[in-house]
Amino acid sequence: MVQPCFAVLALITNQIKTLERDLVARSKRDYRSRKRLQQIAGVGPLTALCFVLKIGEPTRFGRSRDVGPYLGLCPGRDQSGGHRQATAHQQMRATACCAACW
């Protein structure tokens, strides 16, 4: 009864590994700016790719300080410390927090 579950789990695990390899290869080919982010401890290829895709064109930010509030990682200049914007990117915030823990 348990053996079929293990077989399905092994199959899914292999599919995930294949997809991860494909994403990493594509990010190396198409998103070269992620290489700089990977120099930060705890930031791997997938975390860097998430960041690059979420930010888009970095020149749209007036200063690098504006990226943190955009992602909801810290309050903006006109926000109090206890409130985050409703439009904060929760998934990117969670990804950045996980990378910081490693």
Phi and psi restraints in degrees (range 20) as a CNS / XPLOR table:
assign (resid 1 and name C) (resid 2 and name N)
       (resid 2 and name CA) (resid 2 and name C) 1.0 -83.8 20.0 2
assign (resid 2 and name N) (resid 2 and name CA)
       (resid 2 and name C) (resid 3 and name N) 1.0 -29.5 20.0 2
assign (resid 2 and name C) (resid 3 and name N)
       (resid 3 and name CA) (resid 3 and name C) 1.0 -57.4 20.0 2
assign (resid 3 and name N) (resid 3 and name CA)
       (resid 3 and name C) (resid 4 and name N) 1.0 -44.4 20.0 2
assign (resid 3 and name C) (resid 4 and name N)
       (resid 4 and name CA) (resid 4 and name C) 1.0 -61.1 20.0 2
assign (resid 4 and name N) (resid 4 and name CA)
       (resid 4 and name C) (resid 5 and name N) 1.0 -35.0 20.0 2
assign (resid 4 and name C) (resid 5 and name N)
       (resid 5 and name CA) (resid 5 and name C) 1.0 -64.4 20.0 2
assign (resid 5 and name N) (resid 5 and name CA)
       (resid 5 and name C) (resid 6 and name N) 1.0 -41.1 20.0 2
assign (resid 5 and name C) (resid 6 and name N)
       (resid 6 and name CA) (resid 6 and name C) 1.0 -65.5 20.0 2
assign (resid 6 and name N) (resid 6 and name CA)
       (resid 6 and name C) (resid 7 and name N) 1.0 -37.2 20.0 2
assign (resid 6 and name C) (resid 7 and name N)
       (resid 7 and name CA) (resid 7 and name C) 1.0 -64.9 20.0 2
assign (resid 7 and name N) (resid 7 and name CA)
       (resid 7 and name C) (resid 8 and name N) 1.0 -42.6 20.0 2
assign (resid 7 and name C) (resid 8 and name N)
       (resid 8 and name CA) (resid 8 and name C) 1.0 -65.9 20.0 2
assign (resid 8 and name N) (resid 8 and name CA)
       (resid 8 and name C) (resid 9 and name N) 1.0 -41.9 20.0 2
assign (resid 8 and name C) (resid 9 and name N)
       (resid 9 and name CA) (resid 9 and name C) 1.0 -61.4 20.0 2
assign (resid 9 and name N) (resid 9 and name CA)
       (resid 9 and name C) (resid 10 and name N) 1.0 -42.5 20.0 2
assign (resid 9 and name C) (resid 10 and name N)
       (resid 10 and name CA) (resid 10 and name C) 1.0 -64.2 20.0 2
assign (resid 10 and name N) (resid 10 and name CA)
       (resid 10 and name C) (resid 11 and name N) 1.0 -40.3 20.0 2
assign (resid 10 and name C) (resid 11 and name N)
       (resid 11 and name CA) (resid 11 and name C) 1.0 -63.8 20.0 2
assign (resid 11 and name N) (resid 11 and name CA)
       (resid 11 and name C) (resid 12 and name N) 1.0 -46.6 20.0 2
assign (resid 11 and name C) (resid 12 and name N)
       (resid 12 and name CA) (resid 12 and name C) 1.0 -64.4 20.0 2
assign (resid 12 and name N) (resid 12 and name CA)
       (resid 12 and name C) (resid 13 and name N) 1.0 -40.5 20.0 2
assign (resid 12 and name C) (resid 13 and name N)
       (resid 13 and name CA) (resid 13 and name C) 1.0 -60.6 20.0 2
assign (resid 13 and name N) (resid 13 and name CA)
       (resid 13 and name C) (resid 14 and name N) 1.0 -43.1 20.0 2
assign (resid 13 and name C) (resid 14 and name N)
       (resid 14 and name CA) (resid 14 and name C) 1.0 -64.4 20.0 2
assign (resid 14 and name N) (resid 14 and name CA)
       (resid 14 and name C) (resid 15 and name N) 1.0 -38.9 20.0 2
assign (resid 14 and name C) (resid 15 and name N)
       (resid 15 and name CA) (resid 15 and name C) 1.0 -65.2 20.0 2
assign (resid 15 and name N) (resid 15 and name CA)
       (resid 15 and name C) (resid 16 and name N) 1.0 -40.7 20.0 2
assign (resid 15 and name C) (resid 16 and name N)
       (resid 16 and name CA) (resid 16 and name C) 1.0 -63.8 20.0 2
assign (resid 16 and name N) (resid 16 and name CA)
       (resid 16 and name C) (resid 17 and name N) 1.0 -44.1 20.0 2
assign (resid 16 and name C) (resid 17 and name N)
       (resid 17 and name CA) (resid 17 and name C) 1.0 -61.0 20.0 2
assign (resid 17 and name N) (resid 17 and name CA)
       (resid 17 and name C) (resid 18 and name N) 1.0 -40.5 20.0 2
assign (resid 17 and name C) (resid 18 and name N)
       (resid 18 and name CA) (resid 18 and name C) 1.0 -64.1 20.0 2
assign (resid 18 and name N) (resid 18 and name CA)
       (resid 18 and name C) (resid 19 and name N) 1.0 -44.7 20.0 2
assign (resid 18 and name C) (resid 19 and name N)
       (resid 19 and name CA) (resid 19 and name C) 1.0 -62.9 20.0 2
assign (resid 19 and name N) (resid 19 and name CA)
       (resid 19 and name C) (resid 20 and name N) 1.0 -40.7 20.0 2
assign (resid 19 and name C) (resid 20 and name N)
       (resid 20 and name CA) (resid 20 and name C) 1.0 -62.2 20.0 2
assign (resid 20 and name N) (resid 20 and name CA)
       (resid 20 and name C) (resid 21 and name N) 1.0 -44.1 20.0 2
assign (resid 20 and name C) (resid 21 and name N)
       (resid 21 and name CA) (resid 21 and name C) 1.0 -61.2 20.0 2
assign (resid 21 and name N) (resid 21 and name CA)
       (resid 21 and name C) (resid 22 and name N) 1.0 -41.5 20.0 2
assign (resid 21 and name C) (resid 22 and name N)
       (resid 22 and name CA) (resid 22 and name C) 1.0 -64.4 20.0 2
assign (resid 22 and name N) (resid 22 and name CA)
       (resid 22 and name C) (resid 23 and name N) 1.0 -42.4 20.0 2
assign (resid 22 and name C) (resid 23 and name N)
       (resid 23 and name CA) (resid 23 and name C) 1.0 -63.6 20.0 2
assign (resid 23 and name N) (resid 23 and name CA)
       (resid 23 and name C) (resid 24 and name N) 1.0 -43.3 20.0 2
assign (resid 23 and name C) (resid 24 and name N)
       (resid 24 and name CA) (resid 24 and name C) 1.0 -64.1 20.0 2
assign (resid 24 and name N) (resid 24 and name CA)
       (resid 24 and name C) (resid 25 and name N) 1.0 -43.3 20.0 2
assign (resid 24 and name C) (resid 25 and name N)
       (resid 25 and name CA) (resid 25 and name C) 1.0 -62.9 20.0 2
assign (resid 25 and name N) (resid 25 and name CA)
       (resid 25 and name C) (resid 26 and name N) 1.0 -42.8 20.0 2
assign (resid 25 and name C) (resid 26 and name N)
       (resid 26 and name CA) (resid 26 and name C) 1.0 -67.4 20.0 2
assign (resid 26 and name N) (resid 26 and name CA)
       (resid 26 and name C) (resid 27 and name N) 1.0 -38.6 20.0 2
assign (resid 26 and name C) (resid 27 and name N)
       (resid 27 and name CA) (resid 27 and name C) 1.0 -66.3 20.0 2
assign (resid 27 and name N) (resid 27 and name CA)
       (resid 27 and name C) (resid 28 and name N) 1.0 -35.1 20.0 2
assign (resid 27 and name C) (resid 28 and name N)
       (resid 28 and name CA) (resid 28 and name C) 1.0 -65.3 20.0 2
assign (resid 28 and name N) (resid 28 and name CA)
       (resid 28 and name C) (resid 29 and name N) 1.0 -35.4 20.0 2
assign (resid 28 and name C) (resid 29 and name N)
       (resid 29 and name CA) (resid 29 and name C) 1.0 -79.5 20.0 2
assign (resid 29 and name N) (resid 29 and name CA)
       (resid 29 and name C) (resid 30 and name N) 1.0 -42.8 20.0 2
assign (resid 29 and name C) (resid 30 and name N)
       (resid 30 and name CA) (resid 30 and name C) 1.0 -104.1 20.0 2
assign (resid 30 and name N) (resid 30 and name CA)
       (resid 30 and name C) (resid 31 and name N) 1.0 -20.2 20.0 2
assign (resid 30 and name C) (resid 31 and name N)
       (resid 31 and name CA) (resid 31 and name C) 1.0 -130.2 20.0 2
assign (resid 31 and name N) (resid 31 and name CA)
       (resid 31 and name C) (resid 32 and name N) 1.0 77.4 20.0 2
assign (resid 31 and name C) (resid 32 and name N)
       (resid 32 and name CA) (resid 32 and name C) 1.0 -70.1 20.0 2
assign (resid 32 and name N) (resid 32 and name CA)
       (resid 32 and name C) (resid 33 and name N) 1.0 -20.7 20.0 2
assign (resid 32 and name C) (resid 33 and name N)
       (resid 33 and name CA) (resid 33 and name C) 1.0 -67.1 20.0 2
assign (resid 33 and name N) (resid 33 and name CA)
       (resid 33 and name C) (resid 34 and name N) 1.0 -18.2 20.0 2
assign (resid 33 and name C) (resid 34 and name N)
       (resid 34 and name CA) (resid 34 and name C) 1.0 -68.4 20.0 2
assign (resid 34 and name N) (resid 34 and name CA)
       (resid 34 and name C) (resid 35 and name N) 1.0 -21.3 20.0 2
assign (resid 34 and name C) (resid 35 and name N)
       (resid 35 and name CA) (resid 35 and name C) 1.0 -62.0 20.0 2
assign (resid 35 and name N) (resid 35 and name CA)
       (resid 35 and name C) (resid 36 and name N) 1.0 -37.8 20.0 2
assign (resid 35 and name C) (resid 36 and name N)
       (resid 36 and name CA) (resid 36 and name C) 1.0 -66.8 20.0 2
assign (resid 36 and name N) (resid 36 and name CA)
       (resid 36 and name C) (resid 37 and name N) 1.0 -38.5 20.0 2
assign (resid 36 and name C) (resid 37 and name N)
       (resid 37 and name CA) (resid 37 and name C) 1.0 -66.9 20.0 2
assign (resid 37 and name N) (resid 37 and name CA)
       (resid 37 and name C) (resid 38 and name N) 1.0 -31.4 20.0 2
assign (resid 37 and name C) (resid 38 and name N)
       (resid 38 and name CA) (resid 38 and name C) 1.0 -70.7 20.0 2
assign (resid 38 and name N) (resid 38 and name CA)
       (resid 38 and name C) (resid 39 and name N) 1.0 -8.5 20.0 2
assign (resid 38 and name C) (resid 39 and name N)
       (resid 39 and name CA) (resid 39 and name C) 1.0 -74.2 20.0 2
assign (resid 39 and name N) (resid 39 and name CA)
       (resid 39 and name C) (resid 40 and name N) 1.0 -14.5 20.0 2
assign (resid 39 and name C) (resid 40 and name N)
       (resid 40 and name CA) (resid 40 and name C) 1.0 -80.4 20.0 2
assign (resid 40 and name N) (resid 40 and name CA)
       (resid 40 and name C) (resid 41 and name N) 1.0 133.4 20.0 2
assign (resid 40 and name C) (resid 41 and name N)
       (resid 41 and name CA) (resid 41 and name C) 1.0 -58.7 20.0 2
assign (resid 41 and name N) (resid 41 and name CA)
       (resid 41 and name C) (resid 42 and name N) 1.0 131.6 20.0 2
assign (resid 41 and name C) (resid 42 and name N)
       (resid 42 and name CA) (resid 42 and name C) 1.0 90.6 20.0 2
assign (resid 42 and name N) (resid 42 and name CA)
       (resid 42 and name C) (resid 43 and name N) 1.0 -8.5 20.0 2
assign (resid 42 and name C) (resid 43 and name N)
       (resid 43 and name CA) (resid 43 and name C) 1.0 -100.1 20.0 2
assign (resid 43 and name N) (resid 43 and name CA)
       (resid 43 and name C) (resid 44 and name N) 1.0 110.5 20.0 2
assign (resid 43 and name C) (resid 44 and name N)
       (resid 44 and name CA) (resid 44 and name C) 1.0 -95.7 20.0 2
assign (resid 44 and name N) (resid 44 and name CA)
       (resid 44 and name C) (resid 45 and name N) 1.0 -174.0 20.0 2
assign (resid 44 and name C) (resid 45 and name N)
       (resid 45 and name CA) (resid 45 and name C) 1.0 -63.1 20.0 2
assign (resid 45 and name N) (resid 45 and name CA)
       (resid 45 and name C) (resid 46 and name N) 1.0 -37.1 20.0 2
assign (resid 45 and name C) (resid 46 and name N)
       (resid 46 and name CA) (resid 46 and name C) 1.0 -74.3 20.0 2
assign (resid 46 and name N) (resid 46 and name CA)
       (resid 46 and name C) (resid 47 and name N) 1.0 -39.1 20.0 2
assign (resid 46 and name C) (resid 47 and name N)
       (resid 47 and name CA) (resid 47 and name C) 1.0 -63.8 20.0 2
assign (resid 47 and name N) (resid 47 and name CA)
       (resid 47 and name C) (resid 48 and name N) 1.0 -43.3 20.0 2
assign (resid 47 and name C) (resid 48 and name N)
       (resid 48 and name CA) (resid 48 and name C) 1.0 -62.8 20.0 2
assign (resid 48 and name N) (resid 48 and name CA)
       (resid 48 and name C) (resid 49 and name N) 1.0 -41.1 20.0 2
assign (resid 48 and name C) (resid 49 and name N)
       (resid 49 and name CA) (resid 49 and name C) 1.0 -63.8 20.0 2
assign (resid 49 and name N) (resid 49 and name CA)
       (resid 49 and name C) (resid 50 and name N) 1.0 -43.1 20.0 2
assign (resid 49 and name C) (resid 50 and name N)
       (resid 50 and name CA) (resid 50 and name C) 1.0 -57.6 20.0 2
assign (resid 50 and name N) (resid 50 and name CA)
       (resid 50 and name C) (resid 51 and name N) 1.0 -44.9 20.0 2
assign (resid 50 and name C) (resid 51 and name N)
       (resid 51 and name CA) (resid 51 and name C) 1.0 -62.7 20.0 2
assign (resid 51 and name N) (resid 51 and name CA)
       (resid 51 and name C) (resid 52 and name N) 1.0 -48.0 20.0 2
assign (resid 51 and name C) (resid 52 and name N)
       (resid 52 and name CA) (resid 52 and name C) 1.0 -61.7 20.0 2
assign (resid 52 and name N) (resid 52 and name CA)
       (resid 52 and name C) (resid 53 and name N) 1.0 -43.0 20.0 2
assign (resid 52 and name C) (resid 53 and name N)
       (resid 53 and name CA) (resid 53 and name C) 1.0 -69.2 20.0 2
assign (resid 53 and name N) (resid 53 and name CA)
       (resid 53 and name C) (resid 54 and name N) 1.0 -35.8 20.0 2
assign (resid 53 and name C) (resid 54 and name N)
       (resid 54 and name CA) (resid 54 and name C) 1.0 -72.5 20.0 2
assign (resid 54 and name N) (resid 54 and name CA)
       (resid 54 and name C) (resid 55 and name N) 1.0 -39.2 20.0 2
assign (resid 54 and name C) (resid 55 and name N)
       (resid 55 and name CA) (resid 55 and name C) 1.0 -74.1 20.0 2
assign (resid 55 and name N) (resid 55 and name CA)
       (resid 55 and name C) (resid 56 and name N) 1.0 -38.4 20.0 2
assign (resid 55 and name C) (resid 56 and name N)
       (resid 56 and name CA) (resid 56 and name C) 1.0 73.6 20.0 2
assign (resid 56 and name N) (resid 56 and name CA)
       (resid 56 and name C) (resid 57 and name N) 1.0 -128.6 20.0 2
assign (resid 56 and name C) (resid 57 and name N)
       (resid 57 and name CA) (resid 57 and name C) 1.0 -82.4 20.0 2
assign (resid 57 and name N) (resid 57 and name CA)
       (resid 57 and name C) (resid 58 and name N) 1.0 110.5 20.0 2
assign (resid 57 and name C) (resid 58 and name N)
       (resid 58 and name CA) (resid 58 and name C) 1.0 -66.7 20.0 2
assign (resid 58 and name N) (resid 58 and name CA)
       (resid 58 and name C) (resid 59 and name N) 1.0 -20.3 20.0 2
assign (resid 58 and name C) (resid 59 and name N)
       (resid 59 and name CA) (resid 59 and name C) 1.0 -70.4 20.0 2
assign (resid 59 and name N) (resid 59 and name CA)
       (resid 59 and name C) (resid 60 and name N) 1.0 -9.9 20.0 2
assign (resid 59 and name C) (resid 60 and name N)
       (resid 60 and name CA) (resid 60 and name C) 1.0 -74.3 20.0 2
assign (resid 60 and name N) (resid 60 and name CA)
       (resid 60 and name C) (resid 61 and name N) 1.0 -13.0 20.0 2
assign (resid 60 and name C) (resid 61 and name N)
       (resid 61 and name CA) (resid 61 and name C) 1.0 -92.7 20.0 2
assign (resid 61 and name N) (resid 61 and name CA)
       (resid 61 and name C) (resid 62 and name N) 1.0 130.7 20.0 2
assign (resid 61 and name C) (resid 62 and name N)
       (resid 62 and name CA) (resid 62 and name C) 1.0 -64.0 20.0 2
assign (resid 62 and name N) (resid 62 and name CA)
       (resid 62 and name C) (resid 63 and name N) 1.0 -39.3 20.0 2
assign (resid 62 and name C) (resid 63 and name N)
       (resid 63 and name CA) (resid 63 and name C) 1.0 -139.0 20.0 2
assign (resid 63 and name N) (resid 63 and name CA)
       (resid 63 and name C) (resid 64 and name N) 1.0 157.7 20.0 2
assign (resid 63 and name C) (resid 64 and name N)
       (resid 64 and name CA) (resid 64 and name C) 1.0 -64.3 20.0 2
assign (resid 64 and name N) (resid 64 and name CA)
       (resid 64 and name C) (resid 65 and name N) 1.0 -25.3 20.0 2
assign (resid 64 and name C) (resid 65 and name N)
       (resid 65 and name CA) (resid 65 and name C) 1.0 -63.9 20.0 2
assign (resid 65 and name N) (resid 65 and name CA)
       (resid 65 and name C) (resid 66 and name N) 1.0 -20.1 20.0 2
assign (resid 65 and name C) (resid 66 and name N)
       (resid 66 and name CA) (resid 66 and name C) 1.0 -79.0 20.0 2
assign (resid 66 and name N) (resid 66 and name CA)
       (resid 66 and name C) (resid 67 and name N) 1.0 -12.6 20.0 2
assign (resid 66 and name C) (resid 67 and name N)
       (resid 67 and name CA) (resid 67 and name C) 1.0 -72.8 20.0 2
assign (resid 67 and name N) (resid 67 and name CA)
       (resid 67 and name C) (resid 68 and name N) 1.0 -42.9 20.0 2
assign (resid 67 and name C) (resid 68 and name N)
       (resid 68 and name CA) (resid 68 and name C) 1.0 -56.1 20.0 2
assign (resid 68 and name N) (resid 68 and name CA)
       (resid 68 and name C) (resid 69 and name N) 1.0 -52.5 20.0 2
assign (resid 68 and name C) (resid 69 and name N)
       (resid 69 and name CA) (resid 69 and name C) 1.0 -63.1 20.0 2
assign (resid 69 and name N) (resid 69 and name CA)
       (resid 69 and name C) (resid 70 and name N) 1.0 -34.0 20.0 2
assign (resid 69 and name C) (resid 70 and name N)
       (resid 70 and name CA) (resid 70 and name C) 1.0 -59.8 20.0 2
assign (resid 70 and name N) (resid 70 and name CA)
       (resid 70 and name C) (resid 71 and name N) 1.0 -40.7 20.0 2
assign (resid 70 and name C) (resid 71 and name N)
       (resid 71 and name CA) (resid 71 and name C) 1.0 -83.9 20.0 2
assign (resid 71 and name N) (resid 71 and name CA)
       (resid 71 and name C) (resid 72 and name N) 1.0 -7.0 20.0 2
assign (resid 71 and name C) (resid 72 and name N)
       (resid 72 and name CA) (resid 72 and name C) 1.0 80.4 20.0 2
assign (resid 72 and name N) (resid 72 and name CA)
       (resid 72 and name C) (resid 73 and name N) 1.0 18.5 20.0 2
assign (resid 72 and name C) (resid 73 and name N)
       (resid 73 and name CA) (resid 73 and name C) 1.0 -80.6 20.0 2
assign (resid 73 and name N) (resid 73 and name CA)
       (resid 73 and name C) (resid 74 and name N) 1.0 -23.8 20.0 2
assign (resid 73 and name C) (resid 74 and name N)
       (resid 74 and name CA) (resid 74 and name C) 1.0 -154.1 20.0 2
assign (resid 74 and name N) (resid 74 and name CA)
       (resid 74 and name C) (resid 75 and name N) 1.0 160.3 20.0 2
assign (resid 74 and name C) (resid 75 and name N)
       (resid 75 and name CA) (resid 75 and name C) 1.0 -69.7 20.0 2
assign (resid 75 and name N) (resid 75 and name CA)
       (resid 75 and name C) (resid 76 and name N) 1.0 151.1 20.0 2
assign (resid 75 and name C) (resid 76 and name N)
       (resid 76 and name CA) (resid 76 and name C) 1.0 -77.5 20.0 2
assign (resid 76 and name N) (resid 76 and name CA)
       (resid 76 and name C) (resid 77 and name N) 1.0 179.7 20.0 2
assign (resid 76 and name C) (resid 77 and name N)
       (resid 77 and name CA) (resid 77 and name C) 1.0 -62.5 20.0 2
assign (resid 77 and name N) (resid 77 and name CA)
       (resid 77 and name C) (resid 78 and name N) 1.0 -33.5 20.0 2
assign (resid 77 and name C) (resid 78 and name N)
       (resid 78 and name CA) (resid 78 and name C) 1.0 -103.2 20.0 2
assign (resid 78 and name N) (resid 78 and name CA)
       (resid 78 and name C) (resid 79 and name N) 1.0 21.3 20.0 2
assign (resid 78 and name C) (resid 79 and name N)
       (resid 79 and name CA) (resid 79 and name C) 1.0 -116.8 20.0 2
assign (resid 79 and name N) (resid 79 and name CA)
       (resid 79 and name C) (resid 80 and name N) 1.0 150.7 20.0 2
assign (resid 79 and name C) (resid 80 and name N)
       (resid 80 and name CA) (resid 80 and name C) 1.0 -79.4 20.0 2
assign (resid 80 and name N) (resid 80 and name CA)
       (resid 80 and name C) (resid 81 and name N) 1.0 163.5 20.0 2
assign (resid 80 and name C) (resid 81 and name N)
       (resid 81 and name CA) (resid 81 and name C) 1.0 -69.5 20.0 2
assign (resid 81 and name N) (resid 81 and name CA)
       (resid 81 and name C) (resid 82 and name N) 1.0 -18.5 20.0 2
assign (resid 81 and name C) (resid 82 and name N)
       (resid 82 and name CA) (resid 82 and name C) 1.0 -93.7 20.0 2
assign (resid 82 and name N) (resid 82 and name CA)
       (resid 82 and name C) (resid 83 and name N) 1.0 -3.9 20.0 2
assign (resid 82 and name C) (resid 83 and name N)
       (resid 83 and name CA) (resid 83 and name C) 1.0 -126.8 20.0 2
assign (resid 83 and name N) (resid 83 and name CA)
       (resid 83 and name C) (resid 84 and name N) 1.0 139.0 20.0 2
assign (resid 83 and name C) (resid 84 and name N)
       (resid 84 and name CA) (resid 84 and name C) 1.0 -108.1 20.0 2
assign (resid 84 and name N) (resid 84 and name CA)
       (resid 84 and name C) (resid 85 and name N) 1.0 155.1 20.0 2
assign (resid 84 and name C) (resid 85 and name N)
       (resid 85 and name CA) (resid 85 and name C) 1.0 -64.5 20.0 2
assign (resid 85 and name N) (resid 85 and name CA)
       (resid 85 and name C) (resid 86 and name N) 1.0 145.8 20.0 2
assign (resid 85 and name C) (resid 86 and name N)
       (resid 86 and name CA) (resid 86 and name C) 1.0 -64.8 20.0 2
assign (resid 86 and name N) (resid 86 and name CA)
       (resid 86 and name C) (resid 87 and name N) 1.0 -23.9 20.0 2
assign (resid 86 and name C) (resid 87 and name N)
       (resid 87 and name CA) (resid 87 and name C) 1.0 -91.1 20.0 2
assign (resid 87 and name N) (resid 87 and name CA)
       (resid 87 and name C) (resid 88 and name N) 1.0 8.4 20.0 2
assign (resid 87 and name C) (resid 88 and name N)
       (resid 88 and name CA) (resid 88 and name C) 1.0 -60.5 20.0 2
assign (resid 88 and name N) (resid 88 and name CA)
       (resid 88 and name C) (resid 89 and name N) 1.0 146.2 20.0 2
assign (resid 88 and name C) (resid 89 and name N)
       (resid 89 and name CA) (resid 89 and name C) 1.0 -87.0 20.0 2
assign (resid 89 and name N) (resid 89 and name CA)
       (resid 89 and name C) (resid 90 and name N) 1.0 92.9 20.0 2
assign (resid 89 and name C) (resid 90 and name N)
       (resid 90 and name CA) (resid 90 and name C) 1.0 -63.0 20.0 2
assign (resid 90 and name N) (resid 90 and name CA)
       (resid 90 and name C) (resid 91 and name N) 1.0 -39.3 20.0 2
assign (resid 90 and name C) (resid 91 and name N)
       (resid 91 and name CA) (resid 91 and name C) 1.0 -65.8 20.0 2
assign (resid 91 and name N) (resid 91 and name CA)
       (resid 91 and name C) (resid 92 and name N) 1.0 -40.6 20.0 2
assign (resid 91 and name C) (resid 92 and name N)
       (resid 92 and name CA) (resid 92 and name C) 1.0 -68.4 20.0 2
assign (resid 92 and name N) (resid 92 and name CA)
       (resid 92 and name C) (resid 93 and name N) 1.0 -36.9 20.0 2
assign (resid 92 and name C) (resid 93 and name N)
       (resid 93 and name CA) (resid 93 and name C) 1.0 -62.4 20.0 2
assign (resid 93 and name N) (resid 93 and name CA)
       (resid 93 and name C) (resid 94 and name N) 1.0 -43.9 20.0 2
assign (resid 93 and name C) (resid 94 and name N)
       (resid 94 and name CA) (resid 94 and name C) 1.0 -64.0 20.0 2
assign (resid 94 and name N) (resid 94 and name CA)
       (resid 94 and name C) (resid 95 and name N) 1.0 -40.4 20.0 2
assign (resid 94 and name C) (resid 95 and name N)
       (resid 95 and name CA) (resid 95 and name C) 1.0 -63.3 20.0 2
assign (resid 95 and name N) (resid 95 and name CA)
       (resid 95 and name C) (resid 96 and name N) 1.0 -43.6 20.0 2
assign (resid 95 and name C) (resid 96 and name N)
       (resid 96 and name CA) (resid 96 and name C) 1.0 -66.2 20.0 2
assign (resid 96 and name N) (resid 96 and name CA)
       (resid 96 and name C) (resid 97 and name N) 1.0 -38.1 20.0 2
assign (resid 96 and name C) (resid 97 and name N)
       (resid 97 and name CA) (resid 97 and name C) 1.0 -66.5 20.0 2
assign (resid 97 and name N) (resid 97 and name CA)
       (resid 97 and name C) (resid 98 and name N) 1.0 -40.4 20.0 2
assign (resid 97 and name C) (resid 98 and name N)
       (resid 98 and name CA) (resid 98 and name C) 1.0 -63.9 20.0 2
assign (resid 98 and name N) (resid 98 and name CA)
       (resid 98 and name C) (resid 99 and name N) 1.0 -40.5 20.0 2
assign (resid 98 and name C) (resid 99 and name N)
       (resid 99 and name CA) (resid 99 and name C) 1.0 -64.4 20.0 2
assign (resid 99 and name N) (resid 99 and name CA)
       (resid 99 and name C) (resid 100 and name N) 1.0 -35.6 20.0 2
assign (resid 99 and name C) (resid 100 and name N)
       (resid 100 and name CA) (resid 100 and name C) 1.0 -68.7 20.0 2
assign (resid 100 and name N) (resid 100 and name CA)
       (resid 100 and name C) (resid 101 and name N) 1.0 -27.0 20.0 2
assign (resid 100 and name C) (resid 101 and name N)
       (resid 101 and name CA) (resid 101 and name C) 1.0 -75.0 20.0 2
assign (resid 101 and name N) (resid 101 and name CA)
       (resid 101 and name C) (resid 102 and name N) 1.0 -22.4 20.0 2
